[in-house]
């Protein structure tokens, strides 16, 4: 886990990569970047006139 604080660590099973361990800070940064891309994509859709008639509550409930 100490190594994962500095760099991603690949976990292998039978010589094949199955997971990657990263620091919590790097994970949070990745989540933030993904959210920013989704928001940008949403604004781009709005600019093109693409939108849904569903309520925000309905969209959020279906996103889980």
C-alpha positions in Angstrom: 0.0 0.0 0.0 2.9 2.3 0.6 3.9 1.9 -3.1 0.4 2.7 -4.2 0.7 6.1 -2.5 3.4 6.9 -5.0 2.4 5.0 -8.1 -0.3 2.6 -9.3 0.3 -1.1 -8.3 -0.9 -3.8 -10.6 -2.3 -6.9 -8.9 -2.0 -10.2 -10.8 -3.6 -13.6 -10.6 -1.8 -16.4 -12.3 0.4 -13.9 -14.1 -2.5 -11.9 -15.5 -3.4 -8.3 -14.3 -6.7 -8.3 -12.5 -6.7 -5.1 -10.6 -4.8 -1.9 -10.0 -4.3 -0.3 -6.5 -4.0 3.5 -6.5 -3.9 6.1 -3.7 -7.2 7.5 -2.4 -6.1 11.0 -3.6 -5.5 9.7 -7.2 -8.9 7.9 -7.1 -10.7 11.1 -6.0 -8.9 13.0 -8.8 -10.0 10.4 -11.3 -13.6 10.7 -10.1 -13.5 14.5 -10.3 -12.2 14.4 -13.8 -14.9 11.9 -14.9 -17.6 14.1 -13.4 -16.2 17.2 -15.1 -16.3 15.3 -18.5 -19.9 14.3 -17.9 -20.9 17.9 -17.0 -19.1 19.2 -20.1 -20.9 16.5 -22.2 -24.2 17.5 -20.7 -23.6 21.2 -21.5 -22.6 20.3 -25.1 -25.9 18.4 -25.4 -27.9 21.3 -24.2 -26.1 23.6 -26.6 -27.2 21.2 -29.4 -30.8 21.3 -28.2 -30.7 17.7 -26.9 -32.4 17.3 -23.6 -34.8 15.0 -21.7 -38.2 15.6 -20.4 -37.4 13.4 -17.3 -37.1 15.1 -14.0 -33.7 15.5 -12.3 -35.0 13.2 -9.5 -35.9 10.5 -12.0 -32.5 10.7 -13.7 -30.6 10.6 -10.4 -32.6 7.6 -9.2 -31.9 5.7 -12.4 -28.2 6.5 -12.3 -27.6 4.3 -9.2 
